Amino acid sequence: MGDPKDFQFNLPAEARPAAHPLREKIHGPAWAAAPECTSVRPEAPASAIRAIVIHATAGASTEGAVSVMVAHRASFHWLVADENEAAHGD
């Protein structure tokens, strides 16, 4: 496996896009599982984000990613739908 530092980059301040609201949707099963597999943060995630980590899911679907959260083996704040799902790109 490669060194994660090889995949990390910082956008220069002048090249960062303006703040843009996301069209977020609550995923019911993930929302229900969150209290059992996440930890309390001192601020809302949107106020305290220092980095965004994008990685492939364990599987190829939103349901596959949510299944590990429901099993209390992983957690996430936001999920980007797989490129083969209709919601990808929303």
N, C-alpha and C positions, 0 to 999 in steps of 0.2 A: 504494500500500500504506500502511496506517495506521502510526502511530508505535507501536512495541512498548510504550513507556511508558504508553500509553493503556489497555493491557490488563493491566497488572501491578497487583497489590494485595497488601497485607500483612494477614494475619488478626491481629486483636488477641489478645494472649496469653490473655486470659480467655475468648475465644470458640473457641480451638483445641480440637479433639477430643482425647481421650486417645489415647495410642499404641495402635495396632491392627495386629496382624500381618496381612500380606497373604497371600493364597493364591496365591503365586507358582508358576509352572511354567517350567521351563527349555525354551526353544525350541531344539531341536537345531541347525538351520542357523545361527541367529543366534549361538548359543554358539560354534559352530565358526569363524564368521567374525570374532568379536570380537577375537582377538589381532592381526589384520591391519588393523583399522580403528579401534581405540580406543587410548587412552594410559593408562599406569599412573598410578594415583592414590595419594596418600600414605596414604589410609585407605580402608576399605571404603565403597562408596557410601552404604549405610544409616547409617553413622556420620558422614559428612561432608556430607550434603545441606544446602544452604542455601536452595535454591529448587526448585520443581517447575515445569517448563515443559510445558504441554500444548499440542500443536499437531496439526493435521490431517496425516495421512500423505500421501505421494505415491502416491495410488491410493486404493482403498477396501477394502483387505484387509490382514490380517497378512502374508500372503505378499508383497504388494506392498511393504510397509514393509521386510520382511526382505531383499527382493531388492536394495535399494540398499546394505544392509550387506554382503551377500555380494559385491557388485560393488566394495566398499571405497570407496563414495562418501559414506557417512553411518554414524552409529552411534547407539545409544540404550542406556539402562540398563533401562528398563521400557517395555513397549508395552501400551497398552489396545486390546483388539480393537475393530474397527469395529462400529458399532451394528447392522449387518446380519449380524454373525457370532454364532454360538451362544455363544461365550465372552465376549461383551460383558456386563459386569455381574458376572462371576464374581469 
